[in-house]
Amino acid sequence: MPNDKSSGFTLLEVMVAIAIIAIALTAVLGSQSQSLSLASEAKFSTTAAFLAQSKMAEIETEKVEDLASDSGDFGEDFLGYRWDQSVNDVTFDEPEDVSDHLKQIDLTVSWEERDQYEYRLRLYRFFPKTQQPQ
């Protein structure tokens, strides 16, 4: 009787190979998903920093009496991006007259598509005494 051994794969070998492929594909797909998430976060961080800097430049040109808490968006060029501005007085115990000329401005840039993304910036702005003409 000739040797009747077939040269195919056993069921166990096939199942082990499929398990290894499944584990490898899961790892690859997981890293791809994480890569997309990190790219989205990087895009927000870059854009939000630029928009916050632009908005702060506008705020720095305003007069003290024009500063107020406000909110809005950045127009059609940056759809989904919003800003919230909060203006507060800063108080010091000593010297007291400094408190009359100092404002704390908090700016938050957020992306409406993902509420988890927020970029916060704080500015302290000093308004010197204006000299009254005599």
C-alpha positions as CSV (number, residue, x, y, z in Angstrom):
1,M,0.0,0.0,0.0
2,P,1.5,3.3,-1.0
3,N,1.9,6.1,1.4
4,D,-1.5,7.8,1.4
5,K,-0.5,11.1,3.1
6,S,-1.9,14.1,1.4
7,S,0.2,17.3,1.2
8,G,-2.6,19.7,2.1
9,F,-3.1,21.8,5.3
10,T,-4.8,20.6,8.3
11,L,-7.9,22.4,9.8
12,L,-5.8,23.4,12.8
13,E,-3.1,25.0,10.6
14,V,-5.7,27.0,8.7
15,M,-7.4,28.2,11.9
16,V,-4.1,29.4,13.4
17,A,-3.3,31.2,10.1
18,I,-6.7,33.0,10.1
19,A,-6.3,33.9,13.8
20,I,-2.9,35.5,13.1
21,I,-4.3,37.4,10.1
22,A,-7.3,38.7,12.1
23,I,-5.1,39.9,14.9
24,A,-2.8,41.7,12.5
25,L,-5.7,43.4,10.6
26,T,-7.2,44.5,13.9
27,A,-4.0,46.2,14.9
28,V,-3.6,47.9,11.5
29,L,-7.2,49.1,11.4
30,G,-6.9,50.4,15.0
31,S,-3.8,52.4,14.2
32,Q,-5.4,53.8,11.0
33,S,-8.4,55.0,13.1
34,Q,-6.1,56.6,15.7
35,S,-4.1,58.2,13.0
36,L,-7.2,59.9,11.6
37,S,-8.3,61.1,15.0
38,L,-4.8,62.6,15.7
39,A,-4.8,64.3,12.3
40,S,-8.2,65.9,13.0
41,E,-6.9,67.1,16.4
42,A,-3.7,68.5,14.9
43,K,-5.8,70.4,12.3
44,F,-8.0,71.9,15.0
45,S,-5.0,72.9,17.2
46,T,-3.3,74.7,14.3
47,T,-6.4,76.4,13.0
48,A,-7.6,77.4,16.5
49,A,-4.3,78.9,17.5
50,F,-4.2,81.0,14.3
51,L,-7.9,82.1,14.8
52,A,-7.3,82.9,18.5
53,Q,-4.2,85.0,17.7
54,S,-6.2,86.9,15.0
55,K,-9.1,87.6,17.4
56,M,-6.7,88.7,20.1
57,A,-5.1,91.1,17.7
58,E,-8.6,92.6,17.1
59,I,-9.2,92.8,20.9
60,E,-5.9,94.6,21.5
61,T,-6.9,97.4,19.2
62,E,-10.2,98.1,21.0
63,K,-10.7,100.9,23.5
64,V,-11.3,100.0,27.1
65,E,-14.9,101.2,27.0
66,D,-15.6,99.0,23.9
67,L,-14.4,95.8,25.6
68,A,-17.2,93.5,26.6
69,S,-18.0,89.8,26.8
70,D,-19.2,88.6,23.4
71,S,-19.3,85.5,21.1
72,G,-19.5,84.8,17.4
73,D,-18.1,82.8,14.5
74,F,-15.2,83.3,12.1
75,G,-17.3,83.5,8.9
76,E,-17.6,81.4,5.8
77,D,-13.8,80.8,5.6
78,F,-13.8,78.8,8.9
79,L,-17.2,77.1,9.1
80,G,-17.9,75.4,12.4
81,Y,-15.3,77.5,14.4
82,R,-16.8,79.7,17.1
83,W,-15.3,82.1,19.6
84,D,-16.4,83.2,23.1
85,Q,-14.9,86.2,24.8
86,S,-15.1,87.0,28.5
87,V,-13.9,90.3,29.9
88,N,-13.4,90.7,33.6
89,D,-11.8,93.3,36.0
90,V,-8.7,92.2,37.8
91,T,-8.4,93.3,41.4
92,F,-5.3,93.7,43.6
93,D,-5.1,94.7,47.2
94,E,-2.0,96.8,46.7
95,P,-1.6,99.1,44.8
96,E,-5.3,99.7,44.4
97,D,-5.1,102.1,41.4
98,V,-3.7,99.4,39.2
99,S,-7.0,97.4,39.3
100,D,-8.8,100.3,37.6
101,H,-6.6,99.9,34.5
102,L,-6.2,96.1,34.2
103,K,-8.6,93.7,32.3
104,Q,-8.5,90.0,32.1
105,I,-9.7,88.7,28.7
106,D,-10.4,85.0,28.2
107,L,-10.9,83.8,24.7
108,T,-12.2,80.3,23.8
109,V,-12.1,78.9,20.3
110,S,-14.2,75.8,19.7
111,W,-15.2,73.6,16.8
112,E,-18.9,72.9,16.6
113,E,-18.4,69.5,14.9
114,R,-16.5,68.2,17.9
115,D,-17.4,69.8,21.3
116,Q,-14.4,68.1,22.8
117,Y,-12.0,70.5,21.0
118,E,-11.5,73.8,22.7
119,Y,-8.5,76.2,22.6
120,R,-8.3,78.7,25.4
121,L,-6.2,81.8,25.6
122,R,-6.0,84.5,28.4
123,L,-4.7,88.0,28.0
124,Y,-4.2,90.6,30.6
125,R,-4.4,94.1,29.1
126,F,-3.3,97.2,30.9
127,F,-4.9,100.5,30.0
128,P,-2.8,103.5,31.1
129,K,-4.3,106.6,32.5
130,T,-5.1,109.1,29.7
131,Q,-3.6,112.5,30.3
132,Q,-6.3,115.2,30.5
133,P,-5.5,118.4,28.6
134,Q,-5.1,121.4,30.9
